Amino acid sequence: MTLRLIFVRHGLSSFNKEGRIQGRNNLSTLTKEGQLQAEAAGEIISSIPIDAVYSSPLQRASETTKIIIKQHQNKLKATFTDDLLEVDLGSWSGLTKKELKDLYPEQLTTWEKEPKELSINREDGTKFQPIKELFFQAEKFLKSLFKTYSDSNKTILIVAHNAILRCLILKLINEPSKGFRRLKLNNSSISICNINFNNWEDRQVQIQCLNNIAHLQPSLPYKSSKKRIILVRHGETDWNKQGRFQGQIDIPLNQNGKAQAKAASGFLKNISIQKAFSSSLSRPRETAQIILKEHPGIEITLKDNLKEIGHGKWEGKLESEINSDWPDLLKTWKIFPDKVQMPDGETIKEVSTRSITGWIEICKNLKNDETALVVAHDAVNKTILCHLLGLTPSEIWMIKQGNGGITVIDLSEKEDQPDLITCLNITSHLGGVIDSTAAGAL
């Protein structure tokens, strides 16, 4: 069966605005701005057929849910469940960060570095680990969802809170190390996961997008560090459209691909960009050139280690042609890509090694307060994002990269903390929150 899960964080709340810890208390409500954010999210979602809605019962989430449902043409009813409650932070709830630092300095340090290891006191004095408990809660909800929809293909809307939504997404992708600090979810953001499954253990998950706020202003999250990289996949080619494996054959953009690059340029025109890097192949280079028309004077540094995976003898062929000559290898590629050596081509591990090397070189090239544009390919971007998410190259199918899709990474200023995936595969500038770009061959 297939599930599409659409995750929405509640709109800006009174505690968000005041900079207070919310946790599980129910004192925080939507602000006027939060209501408008929820309306904007609802307008985008209204074009998507929704089969069921689940929501946290806390005021800020339930109000967001009701606003979204009101804008949907179908007569939807929400199921409010405690399995979507926000993390229980006990006596922290209601405190500002300054108060938290004064009262619980050591625990705050743990929260910032290793949130899963945080222990705090309940009202009765017993200790508990709130994030570990939240991961159990997330798994319980997801397993129940899988069981409920085990015999049908459905699209489910889930409206909840920052921490529980991060736990739900991380549970779906097998809870990578330090995962909680690798993701950002803004108020009223939209994230989408597609899941094919027989049961909980036998599931294939694809993150279609994360933290999409293109329906808000500003349309990208604020920088959370001094260095930012905007990672873009090149626009469409004829071979993408036809479903041919193109690899390192230098296929140019088609007219739709040029239009996608122009749309990305418009989406990024108000973003300050100081440097640009591209794979040395023409399709990403031309995409970068079109994007940079709104940022004149920036030279593009070409990097061979960002070239697409070498498909070898598969290059130029349709999947049906490959299936005729290499049926077992193609089947393995779709399930265990790390176990495949392309005929006269590369392995995904080799691509990952050189892509990450190129990524690290770009990161080292950036100075404080600089933002770089990086344009590359499907497999290259996926291996980089697997690295940033704490996944292995074998898990590239968990990541969606649409032609002209935009991903933003804020580089960590602390060596012991991972870089932050601020948003992933935003394609709203191409016609909607659902990625409708060519499936391609990879």
C-alpha positions as CSV (number, residue, x, y, z in Angstrom):
1,M,0.0,0.0,0.0
2,T,1.0,3.6,-0.4
3,L,0.5,6.5,2.1
4,R,1.3,10.1,1.4
5,L,1.8,11.9,4.8
6,I,1.5,15.7,4.8
7,F,2.9,17.1,8.0
8,V,2.0,20.7,9.0
9,R,3.3,22.5,12.0
10,H,0.9,24.8,13.8
11,G,1.0,28.5,13.1
12,L,2.8,31.1,15.2
13,S,1.6,30.9,18.8
14,S,1.6,33.3,21.7
15,F,4.4,31.4,23.3
16,N,6.4,31.3,20.1
17,K,6.1,35.1,19.8
18,E,7.1,35.6,23.4
19,G,10.1,33.1,23.1
20,R,8.7,30.8,25.7
21,I,9.0,27.0,25.9
22,Q,5.6,25.5,25.1
23,G,6.0,21.8,25.6
24,R,2.8,19.9,26.4
25,N,0.9,22.7,28.3
26,N,-2.2,24.1,26.6
27,L,-1.8,27.8,27.5
28,S,-0.4,28.9,24.2
29,T,-2.8,29.9,21.4
30,L,-2.5,31.1,17.8
31,T,-1.6,34.7,17.2
32,K,-3.3,36.7,14.4
33,E,-0.1,36.1,12.4
34,G,-0.4,32.4,13.2
35,Q,-4.0,32.3,12.0
36,L,-2.9,33.9,8.7
37,Q,-0.1,31.4,8.3
38,A,-2.6,28.6,8.8
39,E,-4.9,30.1,6.2
40,A,-2.0,30.2,3.7
41,A,-1.1,26.6,4.4
42,G,-4.8,25.7,4.0
43,E,-5.0,27.4,0.7
44,I,-2.1,25.4,-0.7
45,I,-3.4,22.1,0.7
46,S,-6.9,22.7,-0.5
47,S,-5.9,21.6,-4.0
48,I,-4.8,18.2,-2.7
49,P,-7.3,15.4,-2.1
50,I,-7.1,14.5,1.6
51,D,-8.6,11.2,2.9
52,A,-8.1,11.8,6.6
53,V,-6.9,14.3,9.1
54,Y,-5.1,13.7,12.4
55,S,-4.2,16.5,14.8
56,S,-2.8,17.2,18.2
57,P,-5.6,18.3,20.6
58,L,-3.6,21.3,22.0
59,Q,-5.1,24.6,21.1
60,R,-2.4,26.0,18.8
61,A,-2.6,22.8,16.7
62,S,-6.3,22.2,16.8
63,E,-7.0,25.8,15.7
64,T,-4.6,25.4,12.8
65,T,-6.3,22.2,11.8
66,K,-9.8,23.8,11.9
67,I,-8.6,26.7,9.7
68,I,-7.0,24.3,7.2
69,I,-10.1,22.1,7.1
70,K,-12.4,25.1,6.6
71,Q,-10.6,25.9,3.3
72,H,-10.8,22.3,2.0
73,Q,-13.7,21.6,-0.4
74,N,-14.2,18.1,1.0
75,K,-16.1,17.7,4.2
76,L,-13.2,16.6,6.3
77,K,-13.3,15.8,10.0
78,A,-10.2,15.7,12.2
79,T,-9.3,12.9,14.6
80,F,-7.7,14.6,17.7
81,T,-5.2,12.2,19.3
82,D,-2.9,12.4,22.3
83,D,-0.3,10.5,20.2
84,L,0.4,13.9,18.5
85,L,0.9,15.9,21.7
86,E,4.1,17.9,21.8
87,V,7.1,16.8,23.9
88,D,6.5,16.9,27.6
89,L,9.1,19.3,29.1
90,G,7.7,19.4,32.6
91,S,8.7,22.4,34.6
92,W,10.4,24.0,31.6
93,S,7.1,24.9,30.0
94,G,6.4,28.6,30.1
95,L,10.0,29.6,30.7
96,T,12.0,31.8,28.4
97,K,15.4,30.6,27.2
98,K,17.2,33.0,29.5
99,E,15.2,31.7,32.5
100,L,16.0,28.2,31.4
101,K,19.7,29.0,31.2
102,D,19.6,30.5,34.7
103,L,17.7,27.6,36.3
104,Y,18.9,24.6,34.4
105,P,22.3,25.4,32.7
106,E,23.6,21.8,32.5
107,Q,20.4,20.4,31.2
108,L,20.1,23.1,28.6
109,T,23.5,22.2,27.4
110,T,22.4,18.6,27.0
111,W,19.3,19.7,25.2
112,E,21.3,21.7,22.7
113,K,23.9,19.0,22.1
114,E,22.2,15.6,22.7
115,P,18.5,16.2,23.2
116,K,17.7,12.5,23.2
117,E,19.9,12.2,26.4
118,L,18.1,14.9,28.3
119,S,16.6,13.9,31.7
120,I,14.3,16.2,33.6
121,N,12.0,15.9,36.6
122,R,8.3,15.3,36.6
123,E,6.1,17.1,39.1
124,D,6.4,14.1,41.4
125,G,10.2,14.3,41.4
126,T,10.9,11.3,39.2
127,K,13.2,11.7,36.2
128,F,12.2,11.0,32.6
129,Q,13.8,11.4,29.2
130,P,11.3,13.5,27.1
131,I,12.7,13.0,23.6
132,K,13.2,9.3,24.0
133,E,9.5,9.1,25.2
134,L,8.5,11.2,22.3
135,F,10.2,8.8,19.8
136,F,8.2,5.9,21.4
137,Q,5.0,8.0,21.0
138,A,5.8,8.8,17.4
139,E,6.4,5.1,16.6
140,K,3.1,4.2,18.3
141,F,1.2,6.7,16.2
142,L,2.8,5.6,12.9
143,K,2.3,1.9,13.5
144,S,-1.4,2.6,14.3
145,L,-1.7,4.6,11.0
146,F,-0.1,1.8,9.0
147,K,-2.5,-0.7,10.5
148,T,-5.5,1.5,9.8
149,Y,-4.6,2.0,6.2
150,S,-3.0,-1.3,5.4
151,D,-5.5,-2.1,2.6
152,S,-5.8,1.2,0.7
153,N,-3.8,4.1,-0.8
154,K,-4.4,7.3,1.1
155,T,-3.3,10.8,1.6
156,I,-3.2,11.8,5.3
157,L,-2.9,15.3,6.8
158,I,-1.1,15.4,10.2
159,V,-1.1,18.7,12.1
160,A,1.0,18.9,15.2
161,H,4.1,20.5,16.8
162,N,7.8,21.0,16.1
163,A,9.3,18.1,18.2
164,I,6.7,15.4,17.6
165,L,6.7,16.1,13.8
166,R,10.5,15.8,13.7
167,C,10.3,12.5,15.6
168,L,7.6,11.2,13.2
169,I,9.8,12.0,10.2
170,L,13.0,10.6,11.8
171,K,11.2,7.4,12.8
172,L,10.1,6.9,9.2
173,I,13.8,7.0,8.1
174,N,15.0,4.8,10.9
175,E,16.1,7.5,13.4
176,P,19.6,8.5,12.2
177,S,22.2,9.6,14.7
178,K,21.8,13.2,16.0
179,G,18.7,13.3,13.7
180,F,16.8,15.7,16.0
181,R,19.3,18.4,15.3
182,R,19.5,17.8,11.6
183,L,16.0,19.1,10.7
184,K,14.2,22.4,11.0
185,L,10.4,22.9,11.0
186,N,9.0,26.4,10.9
187,N,5.5,27.5,12.0
188,S,2.9,26.5,9.3
189,S,5.6,24.6,7.3
190,I,4.6,21.7,5.1
191,S,6.6,18.5,4.8
192,I,5.7,15.4,2.8
193,C,6.7,11.8,3.0
194,N,5.6,9.0,0.6
195,I,5.5,5.5,2.0
196,N,5.1,2.1,0.2
197,F,4.6,-0.6,2.8
198,N,3.3,-4.1,3.6
199,N,3.8,-3.5,7.3
200,W,5.8,-1.3,9.7
201,E,9.1,-3.3,9.3
202,D,8.7,-3.6,5.5
203,R,8.4,0.0,4.4
204,Q,10.0,2.2,1.7
205,V,10.0,5.9,2.6
206,Q,10.7,8.8,0.4
207,I,11.0,12.4,1.8
208,Q,9.4,14.5,-1.0
209,C,10.0,17.8,0.8
210,L,10.8,19.2,4.2
211,N,9.9,22.5,5.8
212,N,8.3,24.1,2.8
213,I,7.2,27.7,3.7
214,A,7.0,29.0,0.1
215,H,3.3,30.0,0.9
216,L,4.6,32.5,3.5
217,Q,6.7,35.6,3.5
218,P,9.6,35.3,3.6
219,S,9.4,32.1,1.5
220,L,12.6,30.6,2.9
221,P,13.5,30.2,6.6
222,Y,15.8,32.8,8.1
223,K,19.5,31.9,8.3
224,S,20.3,30.1,11.5
225,S,24.1,30.3,11.1
226,K,26.7,32.4,9.3
227,K,27.2,30.2,6.3
228,R,24.4,28.9,4.0
229,I,24.3,26.7,0.9
230,I,21.5,26.6,-1.6
231,L,21.6,23.2,-3.3
232,V,19.6,22.9,-6.5
233,R,19.1,20.0,-9.0
234,H,19.4,21.0,-12.6
235,G,16.4,21.7,-14.8
236,E,14.7,19.1,-16.9
237,T,16.3,17.5,-20.0
238,D,14.7,15.6,-22.8
239,W,16.2,12.4,-21.4
240,N,14.7,13.2,-18.0
241,K,11.3,13.5,-19.6
242,Q,11.8,10.3,-21.6
243,G,13.1,8.4,-18.6
244,R,16.6,7.7,-20.0
245,F,19.6,7.1,-17.9
246,Q,21.8,10.0,-18.8
247,G,24.6,9.8,-16.2
248,Q,27.7,11.6,-17.5
249,I,26.5,12.0,-21.1
250,D,26.3,15.8,-21.5
251,I,22.6,16.3,-22.3
252,P,21.4,20.0,-22.3
253,L,18.4,21.5,-20.7
254,N,15.2,21.4,-22.7
255,Q,12.8,24.3,-22.9
256,N,10.9,23.2,-19.8
257,G,14.2,22.8,-18.0
258,K,15.1,26.4,-18.8
259,A,11.7,27.5,-17.6
260,Q,12.3,25.6,-14.3
261,A,15.7,27.3,-13.9
262,K,14.1,30.7,-14.5
263,A,11.4,29.9,-12.0
264,A,14.1,29.0,-9.4
265,S,15.8,32.3,-10.3
266,G,12.6,34.2,-9.5
267,F,12.2,32.3,-6.3
268,L,15.7,33.1,-5.2
269,K,16.0,36.7,-6.6
270,N,15.8,38.4,-3.2
271,I,18.3,36.0,-1.5
272,S,21.8,37.3,-1.1
273,I,24.2,35.0,-2.9
274,Q,28.0,35.5,-2.9
275,K,29.4,32.4,-4.6
276,A,28.3,29.7,-7.0
277,F,29.5,26.2,-7.8
278,S,28.3,23.7,-10.4
279,S,28.9,20.2,-11.8
280,S,31.0,20.6,-14.9
281,L,28.3,19.1,-17.1
282,S,26.2,21.6,-19.2
283,R,22.7,21.0,-17.7
284,P,23.6,22.1,-14.1
285,R,26.0,24.8,-15.4
286,E,23.2,26.3,-17.6
287,T,20.7,26.0,-14.6
288,A,23.2,28.0,-12.5
289,Q,23.7,30.6,-15.2
290,I,20.0,31.2,-15.5
291,I,19.5,31.4,-11.7
292,L,22.4,33.9,-11.4
293,K,20.9,36.3,-14.0
294,E,19.3,37.8,-10.8
295,H,22.7,37.9,-9.2
296,P,25.1,39.5,-11.7
297,G,28.8,39.4,-11.3
298,I,29.1,35.9,-9.6
299,E,31.4,33.5,-11.3
300,I,30.6,29.8,-11.4
301,T,33.3,27.4,-10.1
302,L,33.0,24.1,-12.0
303,K,33.6,20.9,-10.0
304,D,34.2,17.5,-11.7
305,N,33.5,15.7,-8.4
306,L,29.9,16.9,-8.6
307,K,29.3,15.2,-12.0
308,E,26.4,12.8,-12.1
309,I,26.9,9.1,-11.4
310,G,28.5,7.2,-14.3
311,H,25.9,4.7,-15.4
312,G,28.4,3.1,-17.9
313,K,26.6,0.9,-20.4
314,W,23.2,2.0,-19.1
315,E,23.7,5.6,-20.2
316,G,21.3,6.6,-23.0
317,K,19.0,3.6,-22.4
318,L,15.4,3.4,-21.2
319,E,14.6,1.4,-18.2
320,S,12.8,-1.2,-20.4
321,E,16.0,-1.6,-22.4
322,I,18.1,-2.1,-19.3
323,N,15.5,-4.6,-17.9
324,S,16.0,-6.7,-21.1
325,D,19.7,-7.0,-20.7
326,W,20.3,-6.6,-16.9
327,P,17.0,-7.6,-15.2
328,D,18.5,-8.8,-11.9
329,L,21.0,-5.9,-11.7
330,L,18.2,-3.3,-12.3
331,K,16.0,-5.0,-9.6
332,T,18.9,-4.9,-7.1
333,W,19.6,-1.2,-8.0
334,K,16.0,-0.3,-7.1
335,I,16.2,-2.0,-3.7
336,F,19.9,-2.1,-2.7
337,P,21.7,0.5,-4.8
338,D,24.9,0.2,-2.7
339,K,25.3,-3.4,-3.9
340,V,25.3,-2.5,-7.6
341,Q,28.4,-1.9,-9.8
342,M,27.2,-0.2,-12.9
343,P,28.4,-2.0,-16.0
344,D,31.6,0.0,-16.9
345,G,30.3,2.7,-14.5
346,E,30.4,3.7,-10.9
347,T,29.0,2.4,-7.6
348,I,26.8,4.7,-5.5
349,K,29.5,4.6,-2.8
350,E,32.0,6.0,-5.2
351,V,29.7,8.8,-6.1
352,S,29.0,9.5,-2.5
353,T,32.8,9.7,-1.7
354,R,33.5,12.2,-4.4
355,S,30.3,14.2,-3.9
356,I,31.0,14.6,-0.2
357,T,34.6,15.6,-1.0
358,G,33.3,18.3,-3.3
359,W,30.7,19.4,-0.7
360,I,33.4,19.7,2.0
361,E,35.6,21.7,-0.4
362,I,32.7,24.1,-1.0
363,C,32.0,24.4,2.7
364,K,35.6,25.3,3.5
365,N,35.6,27.8,0.7
366,L,32.8,29.8,2.3
367,K,33.4,32.7,4.6
368,N,31.2,34.0,7.4
369,D,28.0,35.6,6.2
370,E,28.3,34.1,2.7
371,T,25.7,32.1,0.9
372,A,26.7,29.8,-2.0
373,L,24.6,28.4,-4.8
374,V,25.4,24.8,-5.7
375,V,23.8,23.1,-8.7
376,A,24.3,19.4,-9.4
377,H,22.4,16.2,-10.2
378,D,19.9,13.7,-8.8
379,A,22.3,11.1,-7.4
380,V,24.9,13.6,-6.4
381,N,22.4,15.7,-4.4
382,K,20.9,12.6,-2.9
383,T,24.3,11.3,-1.6
384,I,25.1,14.7,-0.1
385,L,21.7,14.8,1.6
386,C,22.0,11.3,2.9
387,H,25.3,12.4,4.4
388,L,23.7,15.4,6.0
389,L,20.8,13.5,7.3
390,G,23.0,10.8,8.9
391,L,22.0,8.2,6.4
392,T,24.2,5.9,4.3
393,P,24.5,5.9,0.4
394,S,22.4,2.8,0.4
395,E,19.4,5.0,1.4
396,I,19.4,7.4,-1.5
397,W,15.8,6.3,-2.4
398,M,14.7,8.0,0.8
399,I,15.4,11.4,-0.8
400,K,13.4,13.1,-3.6
401,Q,15.2,15.7,-5.8
402,G,13.0,17.3,-8.4
403,N,14.3,19.1,-11.5
404,G,14.8,22.7,-10.3
405,G,14.1,21.7,-6.7
406,I,15.7,23.9,-4.0
407,T,17.2,22.7,-0.8
408,V,18.8,24.9,1.9
409,I,21.5,23.9,4.3
410,D,22.8,26.1,7.2
411,L,26.3,25.1,8.1
412,S,26.9,24.4,11.8
413,E,29.1,26.7,13.7
414,K,29.9,24.0,16.3
415,E,32.1,21.0,15.4
416,D,30.1,18.6,17.5
417,Q,26.8,19.5,15.9
418,P,25.5,18.5,12.4
419,D,24.7,20.9,9.7
420,L,21.0,21.9,9.5
421,I,18.7,21.0,6.6
422,T,16.7,24.1,6.7
423,C,14.4,23.0,3.9
424,L,14.5,20.2,1.3
425,N,13.3,19.8,-2.3
426,I,11.1,22.9,-2.5
427,T,9.3,22.9,-5.9
428,S,6.4,25.3,-5.2
429,H,7.9,27.8,-7.7
430,L,7.2,25.1,-10.3
431,G,3.5,24.8,-9.7
432,G,2.5,23.5,-6.3
433,V,3.6,21.9,-3.0
434,I,3.6,18.4,-4.6
435,D,6.7,17.7,-6.7
436,S,5.4,17.1,-10.2
437,T,8.7,17.2,-12.0
438,A,9.8,14.4,-14.4
439,A,10.4,11.1,-12.6
440,G,13.6,10.5,-14.7
441,A,15.5,7.3,-14.8
442,L,17.6,7.3,-11.6
